[in-house]
Amino acid sequence: MAQSSCNNGGNDQVLVEERTNVTTFILNRPNQLNALSYQMLPQLLELLHASETNSKVKIIILKGNGRAFCAGGDVTSIVNYIDYWLYLGNWKLGADYVREEYTLNYVMATYSKPQVSILNGIVMGGGLGVSVHGRFRVATEKTVCAMPEAALGVFPDVGASYFYSRLPGFFGEYAGLTGARFDGAEMLACGLATHFVPSERLTFLEQELVKVNTIDPDVISAIISHVSNIPKLKAESPYKQVSSFNISVMVMKIIDRCFSRRTVKEIISSLENEALNNKDDWISSTIQLMKKASPISLKITLRSVKGRLQDVGSCLILEYRMVCHVFRGEFSKDFFKGCRAILIDKDRNPKWEPSKLELISDDDVDRYFSKIDDEDWEALKLPPRSNLPPYAIAKL
């Protein structure tokens, strides 16, 4: 087994292991929960392209060092950079980061060789972007997954408008609007993960994958399935369906009933009506999660996730347009307020503006989906790819 590092500036932020027919990329910022830095994105793109053209490589494994797979983009650094460049009258540095990140997501979604992501630990935000678009996503009992972007004043991106909109029922709307956390068993149940493997068997799984000399996804799926099992869902999980008397069966019905509503206000009102007849903690906590989030982010998120007919490339192109509007901060600076309150100062008390759903019109939401009025701005141009349509969540 050969291990090397791929770095830019001397930091070994991506480690590479080459073993027979398998190449493993290890995200290596454990103290930052493997958050994706500016340096890691082009490194990963370069590694993916090199492995795709190398006939000896049959499988790509992606995993994280430490207790996280990947906690998302390095948001704190992005905000600090954007604050500085906004002071100088230029907001585009953050857009450059996102352009690289979305390109990486697209390459993964259209990759010609199977990618096996080992989600053994925290998987948040951009961590879903570098895993869910791949063919195989292996969760464990240590997996914790969420996209809490609305609580940060932004929206679930990295292709979430593609993969959340394809989850069963209206679970994607629920996940995007609340930022609720899911464990590995729940990821498997809703389709965000393809397999569940106990963490103590991961080493054996990798040893078995090294023996593979094919890119046939059915062969690889069979190998992972042989090591995997069907985990028990926790009693309060929305996906636990044991009997008609189980509270979680009711929860799933409530999710579909409430989150199918046309507007965020209607969703919250529907949940509040449910709470009148049912004092379940899940309903009250769901309402509170939404009421604590940025109102404009909630409206953008709902509009985005309901775009169910777009392919992954179209979703990423539109999300890039949306996130550029967020970075410009013309209508709302909630992203900067949310990141300050949650990630930097950690007082967890952002002052959203606009502060109420009623103060945000449909036209205000529309502008986030419109082209940027800046002569220097360019839309996201994704690289030509031959492996279309992508695997990923399209099979759900």
C-alpha positions in Angstrom: 0.0 0.0 0.0 1.4 3.4 -1.0 0.3 6.6 0.7 1.1 10.0 -0.5 -0.3 13.5 0.0 -1.7 16.0 -2.3 -1.2 19.5 -1.0 -1.0 23.1 -1.9 1.2 25.2 0.3 2.6 22.3 2.4 -0.5 21.2 4.2 -1.5 17.6 3.7 -5.2 18.3 3.5 -5.9 15.4 1.1 -4.1 12.1 1.6 -4.0 9.5 -1.1 -3.7 5.7 -0.7 -3.1 3.6 -3.7 -3.9 -0.1 -3.3 -4.1 -2.5 -6.3 -7.2 -1.3 -8.2 -8.5 1.1 -5.5 -7.5 4.7 -4.8 -8.6 6.2 -1.6 -8.8 9.9 -0.9 -8.7 10.9 2.8 -9.9 14.3 3.8 -7.3 15.4 6.3 -8.4 18.4 8.4 -9.5 16.5 11.5 -9.4 19.6 13.8 -11.7 21.4 11.4 -14.0 18.3 11.0 -12.5 18.0 7.5 -14.3 21.1 6.3 -13.5 21.8 2.7 -10.9 24.5 2.3 -10.0 26.6 -0.7 -7.0 24.3 -1.3 -8.9 21.0 -1.1 -11.4 21.6 -3.9 -8.9 21.8 -6.8 -6.8 19.0 -5.2 -9.8 16.7 -5.2 -10.8 17.7 -8.8 -7.2 17.0 -10.0 -7.2 13.6 -8.2 -10.5 12.6 -9.7 -9.5 13.5 -13.2 -6.3 11.6 -12.9 -8.0 8.5 -11.5 -10.7 8.6 -14.1 -8.1 8.4 -17.0 -6.0 5.7 -15.2 -7.2 2.3 -16.4 -5.7 0.6 -13.4 -8.1 2.4 -11.0 -11.4 0.7 -10.7 -12.9 2.2 -7.6 -12.5 5.5 -5.7 -13.0 5.5 -1.9 -13.5 8.8 -0.2 -13.4 9.1 3.6 -12.4 11.4 6.4 -9.7 11.5 9.1 -11.0 11.7 12.6 -14.6 11.9 13.9 -16.0 13.5 10.7 -16.4 12.6 7.1 -16.8 16.2 6.2 -18.6 19.0 8.1 -19.1 21.0 4.9 -17.5 24.0 3.4 -15.0 26.1 5.4 -17.8 28.6 6.0 -16.0 30.7 8.6 -13.1 31.4 6.2 -15.5 32.1 3.4 -17.4 34.7 5.5 -14.1 36.3 6.7 -12.9 36.6 3.1 -16.2 37.9 1.8 -16.4 40.5 4.6 -13.0 41.7 3.6 -13.7 41.8 -0.2 -17.1 43.4 0.4 -15.3 46.2 2.3 -13.2 46.6 -0.9 -16.3 46.5 -3.0 -15.8 43.0 -4.4 -17.9 40.0 -3.3 -16.7 37.5 -5.8 -14.1 35.5 -3.8 -16.8 33.5 -2.2 -18.4 32.9 -5.6 -15.0 31.5 -6.8 -15.0 29.0 -4.0 -18.5 27.9 -4.7 -17.8 27.6 -8.5 -15.0 25.2 -7.7 -17.1 23.3 -5.2 -20.1 22.9 -7.5 -17.8 21.8 -10.3 -16.4 19.1 -8.0 -20.0 18.0 -7.2 -20.9 17.7 -10.9 -17.8 15.7 -11.7 -18.7 13.3 -8.9 -22.3 13.1 -10.1 -21.1 12.2 -13.6 -18.1 10.1 -12.7 -17.5 7.1 -14.9 -16.1 5.0 -12.1 -17.8 4.0 -8.8 -17.2 6.2 -5.8 -17.6 4.7 -2.4 -18.0 7.3 0.3 -17.5 6.1 3.9 -19.7 8.3 6.0 -18.3 7.3 9.4 -19.0 10.4 11.5 -20.3 14.0 10.9 -21.7 14.7 7.4 -23.0 18.2 6.9 -23.6 20.7 4.1 -20.8 20.4 1.6 -20.0 16.9 3.0 -23.2 15.7 1.4 -22.1 17.4 -1.8 -19.0 15.3 -2.1 -20.7 12.0 -1.2 -24.4 11.9 -2.1 -23.6 12.5 -5.8 -21.4 9.4 -5.9 -22.7 5.9 -6.6 -22.3 4.4 -3.1 -22.7 6.0 0.3 -21.9 3.8 3.3 -23.3 5.0 6.6 -22.4 3.7 10.1 -23.8 3.9 13.6 -21.5 6.9 14.0 -23.0 8.9 11.1 -24.7 12.2 11.9 -26.1 14.0 8.8 -27.7 17.4 8.4 -28.0 20.5 6.2 -28.7 23.3 8.7 -28.1 26.0 6.1 -31.4 27.8 6.7 -30.3 28.4 10.3 -27.1 30.1 8.9 -29.1 32.4 6.6 -28.5 30.6 3.4 -30.1 27.5 1.8 -29.2 23.8 1.3 -27.0 23.8 -1.8 -24.3 21.6 -3.4 -27.1 20.0 -5.5 -29.6 19.7 -2.6 -32.3 21.0 -4.9 -31.6 17.9 -6.9 -31.2 15.2 -4.2 -33.6 16.6 -1.6 -36.4 16.9 -4.2 -36.0 13.2 -5.0 -36.4 11.9 -1.4 -39.6 10.0 -0.7 -42.7 12.0 -0.1 -42.0 15.5 1.2 -39.0 14.4 3.4 -36.7 16.7 1.4 -38.8 19.7 2.2 -38.8 18.7 5.8 -35.0 18.1 5.9 -34.2 21.4 4.1 -36.5 23.7 6.0 -35.7 22.3 9.5 -32.0 21.3 9.2 -33.0 18.2 11.2 -30.2 15.7 12.0 -30.4 12.1 10.8 -28.4 9.1 11.9 -27.0 6.4 9.6 -30.0 4.3 9.8 -32.2 7.2 8.8 -29.9 8.0 5.9 -30.3 4.5 4.7 -34.1 4.5 5.1 -34.6 7.7 3.1 -32.0 6.9 0.4 -29.3 9.4 1.2 -27.1 6.4 2.0 -27.0 3.2 -0.1 -25.6 0.8 2.6 -25.1 0.6 6.3 -21.9 -1.0 7.6 -21.0 -1.2 11.3 -17.9 0.9 11.9 -15.9 -2.1 13.2 -16.3 -3.8 9.7 -15.1 -0.9 7.6 -11.5 -2.1 7.5 -12.8 -5.5 6.2 -14.9 -3.7 3.7 -12.0 -1.9 2.3 -9.9 -5.1 2.2 -12.7 -6.7 0.1 -13.0 -3.7 -2.3 -9.2 -3.9 -3.0 -9.8 -7.3 -4.6 -12.2 -5.9 -7.2 -11.0 -5.7 -10.7 -14.1 -4.2 -12.3 -16.1 -0.9 -12.4 -19.3 -2.9 -12.6 -21.6 -1.3 -9.9 -23.6 -4.5 -9.4 -20.4 -6.4 -8.4 -19.3 -3.6 -6.1 -22.8 -3.3 -4.6 -22.9 -7.0 -3.9 -19.5 -6.8 -2.0 -20.7 -3.9 0.1 -24.1 -5.6 0.7 -22.3 -8.7 2.0 -20.7 -6.6 4.7 -23.6 -4.4 5.5 -26.8 -5.0 7.4 -30.2 -3.3 8.0 -29.9 -1.3 11.2 -32.7 -0.8 13.7 -34.2 2.7 13.6 -34.4 4.6 16.9 -37.9 4.6 18.4 -38.6 8.3 17.7 -37.3 8.1 14.1 -39.8 9.4 11.5 -38.8 6.3 9.4 -39.5 3.7 12.1 -42.7 2.0 10.9 -43.4 -1.0 13.2 -47.1 -0.9 13.6 -50.1 1.5 13.0 -49.9 2.4 16.6 -46.2 3.6 16.4 -45.9 7.3 16.8 -43.3 7.5 14.0 -45.9 6.3 11.4 -47.9 9.3 12.4 -44.8 11.5 12.1 -44.3 10.5 8.5 -47.9 11.2 7.7 -47.6 14.6 9.4 -44.4 15.4 7.3 -46.2 14.6 4.1 -49.4 16.4 5.1 -47.7 19.6 6.4 -44.6 19.9 4.2 -46.6 19.4 1.0 -48.1 22.9 1.5 -47.4 25.6 -1.0 -45.8 28.2 1.3 -43.6 28.3 4.4 -46.4 30.1 6.4 -48.9 27.4 5.4 -46.4 24.7 6.5 -45.9 26.3 9.9 -49.6 26.9 10.4 -50.3 23.3 9.5 -47.8 22.1 12.0 -49.3 24.3 14.7 -52.8 22.9 13.9 -51.3 19.4 14.3 -49.8 20.4 17.7 -53.3 21.4 19.0 -54.4 17.8 18.8 -51.1 16.1 19.5 -48.6 17.1 22.2 -45.7 15.2 20.6 -42.3 16.8 21.2 -41.3 16.2 17.6 -44.0 18.6 16.3 -43.0 21.4 18.7 -39.3 21.0 18.0 -40.0 21.0 14.3 -41.9 24.3 14.6 -39.1 25.8 16.7 -36.4 24.8 14.2 -38.3 26.6 11.5 -39.1 29.7 13.6 -35.4 30.1 14.5 -34.2 30.0 10.9 -33.8 33.0 8.6 -37.3 33.8 7.0 -35.8 34.6 3.6 -33.7 31.4 3.7 -36.8 29.3 4.4 -38.7 30.8 1.5 -35.7 30.3 -0.9 -35.2 26.8 0.4 -38.8 25.8 -0.2 -38.8 27.2 -3.7 -35.5 25.5 -4.5 -36.4 22.0 -3.2 -39.8 22.0 -5.1 -37.9 22.2 -8.4 -38.3 18.5 -8.9 -37.8 18.1 -12.6 -34.3 19.6 -13.0 -31.3 17.5 -13.8 -28.3 17.8 -11.4 -26.3 20.1 -13.7 -29.3 22.5 -14.1 -29.8 22.5 -10.3 -26.1 23.4 -9.6 -26.2 26.2 -12.2 -29.3 27.7 -10.6 -27.9 27.2 -7.1 -24.8 29.1 -8.1 -26.9 32.0 -9.2 -28.8 31.9 -5.9 -25.7 31.8 -3.7 -24.1 34.7 -5.6 -27.2 36.7 -4.7 -26.7 35.6 -1.0 -23.0 36.7 -1.1 -23.9 40.1 -2.6 -26.2 40.8 0.3 -28.3 43.3 -1.6 -31.7 42.2 -0.2 -30.6 40.5 3.0 -27.3 40.0 4.9 -28.7 37.1 6.9 -25.9 34.8 5.7 -23.3 37.0 7.4 -25.5 37.4 10.5 -26.1 33.7 10.8 -22.5 32.7 10.5 -21.4 35.3 13.0 -24.0 34.2 15.5 -23.7 30.4 15.0 -20.1 29.9 14.0 -18.0 32.9 15.0 -19.3 34.6 18.1 -21.5 31.6 18.9 -24.2 33.6 20.8 -26.8 31.8 18.6 -28.9 34.9 18.4 -28.9 36.2 14.9 -31.0 39.3 14.1 -32.6 38.3 10.8 -33.6 41.0 8.4 -36.3 40.9 7.1 -37.4 39.5 10.5 -40.8 38.0 9.5 -42.1 35.8 6.6 -44.9 38.4 6.0 -42.3 41.1 5.1 -40.9 39.0 2.2 -42.9 39.1 -1.1 -42.8 36.6 -3.9 -40.8 39.2 -5.9 -38.2 39.3 -3.2 -37.8 35.5 -3.5 -37.8 35.7 -7.3 -34.7 37.9 -7.4 -32.6 35.1 -5.9 -33.4 32.9 -8.9 -32.7 35.7 -11.4 -29.4 36.5 -13.2 -26.9 38.7 -11.5 -27.0 42.3 -12.6 -23.3 42.7 -12.8 -21.4 43.0 -16.1 -18.4 41.1 -14.7 -20.5 38.2 -13.4 -20.5 34.9 -15.3 -22.9 32.0 -14.9 -21.6 28.6 -13.7 -20.2 26.7 -16.7 -19.9 23.0 -16.0 -17.3 20.9 -17.8 -18.6 18.6 -20.6 -19.1 15.1 -19.3 -19.9 11.8 -21.1 -21.3 9.8 -18.2 -24.9 11.1 -18.4 -27.4 10.8 -16.7 -25.7 10.6 -13.3 -26.2 7.7 -11.0 -26.8 9.3 -7.5 -30.3 9.8 -6.2 -31.9 9.4 -9.6 -32.6 5.7 -8.7 -34.9 6.6 -5.8 
